[in-house]
Amino acid sequence: MTKVERLLTTAQGRLAVINSNALLIDAARLLNGPKFNLVIVCDDGGRMTGIITKTDVVGHISQCTGCSCTMAASNVMTTKVAFCRPEDWLNDVWSTIKQRNLKNVPVVDQASKPIGVLNARDVLQSLLDDVEYEEQLLRDYVMCVGYR
């Protein structure tokens, strides 16, 4: 079984963070392009308070009238966030991803400070790699490869 920490290097490359005082347009700028799919909103202490996805941005900007396009990111963010920690098992993270139909899950440390974003594809690929490795070990054992 594998823990989240195995994918932490990849998850760190997907980390985009803004302060809760930032404007929604700042989140939109980070989300523009393929690199980031969600932005983590943090308080002044650097702790996660919510997330903003591309869908959130499009939904709110499409309804903009006048100064509402300059609203704070904290007015748009999702506050009930599924997250994981480096010591969590990938099987548990995958269960959460499936249950909540998520594409990405923030990784936070013990102080709730964001340290990365896991993508569902990465979690699934790692789990499949583990199964294939175990299958190969079992096949070698049954065929007495490497054993005397």
SULZISUL-V171571 format. One record per residue. N is the residue number from 1. RES is the residue in one small letter. SS is DSSP state (@ for helix, = for strand, . for the rest). Layout:
BEGIN
n=N res=RES ss=SS
n=N res=RES ss=SS
END
This chain:
BEGIN
n=1 res=m ss=.
n=2 res=t ss=.
n=3 res=k ss==
n=4 res=v ss=@
n=5 res=e ss=@
n=6 res=r ss=@
n=7 res=l ss=@
n=8 res=l ss=@
n=9 res=t ss=@
n=10 res=t ss=@
n=11 res=a ss=@
n=12 res=q ss=@
n=13 res=g ss=.
n=14 res=r ss=.
n=15 res=l ss=.
n=16 res=a ss=.
n=17 res=v ss==
n=18 res=i ss==
n=19 res=n ss==
n=20 res=s ss=.
n=21 res=n ss=.
n=22 res=a ss=.
n=23 res=l ss==
n=24 res=l ss=@
n=25 res=i ss=@
n=26 res=d ss=@
n=27 res=a ss=@
n=28 res=a ss=@
n=29 res=r ss=@
n=30 res=l ss=@
n=31 res=l ss=@
n=32 res=n ss=.
n=33 res=g ss=.
n=34 res=p ss=.
n=35 res=k ss=.
n=36 res=f ss=.
n=37 res=n ss=.
n=38 res=l ss==
n=39 res=v ss==
n=40 res=i ss==
n=41 res=v ss==
n=42 res=c ss==
n=43 res=d ss=.
n=44 res=d ss=.
n=45 res=g ss=.
n=46 res=g ss=.
n=47 res=r ss==
n=48 res=m ss==
n=49 res=t ss==
n=50 res=g ss==
n=51 res=i ss==
n=52 res=i ss==
n=53 res=t ss==
n=54 res=k ss=@
n=55 res=t ss=@
n=56 res=d ss=@
n=57 res=v ss=@
n=58 res=v ss=@
n=59 res=g ss=@
n=60 res=h ss=@
n=61 res=i ss=@
n=62 res=s ss=.
n=63 res=q ss=.
n=64 res=c ss=.
n=65 res=t ss=.
n=66 res=g ss=@
n=67 res=c ss=@
n=68 res=s ss=@
n=69 res=c ss=@
n=70 res=t ss=@
n=71 res=m ss=.
n=72 res=a ss==
n=73 res=a ss=@
n=74 res=s ss=@
n=75 res=n ss=@
n=76 res=v ss=.
n=77 res=m ss=.
n=78 res=t ss==
n=79 res=t ss=.
n=80 res=k ss=.
n=81 res=v ss=.
n=82 res=a ss=.
n=83 res=f ss==
n=84 res=c ss==
n=85 res=r ss=.
n=86 res=p ss=.
n=87 res=e ss=.
n=88 res=d ss=.
n=89 res=w ss==
n=90 res=l ss=@
n=91 res=n ss=@
n=92 res=d ss=@
n=93 res=v ss=@
n=94 res=w ss=@
n=95 res=s ss=@
n=96 res=t ss=@
n=97 res=i ss=@
n=98 res=k ss=@
n=99 res=q ss=@
n=100 res=r ss=@
n=101 res=n ss=.
n=102 res=l ss=.
n=103 res=k ss=.
n=104 res=n ss==
n=105 res=v ss==
n=106 res=p ss==
n=107 res=v ss==
n=108 res=v ss==
n=109 res=d ss=.
n=110 res=q ss=.
n=111 res=a ss=.
n=112 res=s ss=.
n=113 res=k ss==
n=114 res=p ss==
n=115 res=i ss==
n=116 res=g ss==
n=117 res=v ss==
n=118 res=l ss==
n=119 res=n ss==
n=120 res=a ss=@
n=121 res=r ss=@
n=122 res=d ss=@
n=123 res=v ss=@
n=124 res=l ss=@
n=125 res=q ss=@
n=126 res=s ss=@
n=127 res=l ss=@
n=128 res=l ss=@
n=129 res=d ss=@
n=130 res=d ss=@
n=131 res=v ss=@
n=132 res=e ss=@
n=133 res=y ss=@
n=134 res=e ss=@
n=135 res=e ss=@
n=136 res=q ss=@
n=137 res=l ss=@
n=138 res=l ss=@
n=139 res=r ss=@
n=140 res=d ss=@
n=141 res=y ss=@
n=142 res=v ss=@
n=143 res=m ss=.
n=144 res=c ss=.
n=145 res=v ss=.
n=146 res=g ss=.
n=147 res=y ss=.
n=148 res=r ss=.
END
